[in-house]
């Protein structure tokens, strides 16, 4: 059993989704372990203090709910920013994450084009 979303954004284990979000955060200079809700019981930072277009993805439940059309658009833009920097670095060691970023971004863009929410199930 794992996490599935509509619009083909994500299909896979919850643990992989968590690692994906942590990877994305690291790409923008954030350690999600410092934030409440990411496993570190001593964390003190609130997720809503993250000033990046990917924030709705970091602050979203990994097992239910939806991303709105506006959130999907914002996340797609944030993923484009990360992808641009990521591809410039020629980091071939993280091809898996590159592919997952593209998949999630493309799913968000599909949802936006159809004016549909992304469902997490």
Secondary structure, 3 states (H helix, E strand, C coil): CCEEEHHHCCEECHHHHHHHHHHHHHHCCCCHHHECCCCCCCCCECHHHCCCCCHHHHCCCCCCCEECHHHHHHHHHHHHHHHHHHHHCCCHHHHHHHHHHHHHHHHHHHHHHCCCCEEEC
